[in-house]
Amino acid sequence: MSWMIWPGAVVALIGVLGLCYCIFVAARARREKQDARQMQARLQGLVAMNMGALAVSSIGLMMVVIGILLG
């Protein structure tokens, strides 16, 4: 199962890049000084992407661990 390690690492990296993107967008939204309702709407839309990126990263890490344990 060692063939699962590198694809898992790539999937985990994609998830981490998604998390970094979410951090960047949230920081940029905070710097723009919007009113509370606009900020809340923008950040609520970002929550779904953040959770998706976290899930992708977790799946990638699981692939790496399973590849190491079974390899």
PyMOL commands that set and color helices and strands:
alter all, ss='L'
color gray80, all
select helices_A, chain A and resi 2-31+36-70
alter helices_A, ss='H'
color red, helices_A
deselect
rebuild
show_as cartoon
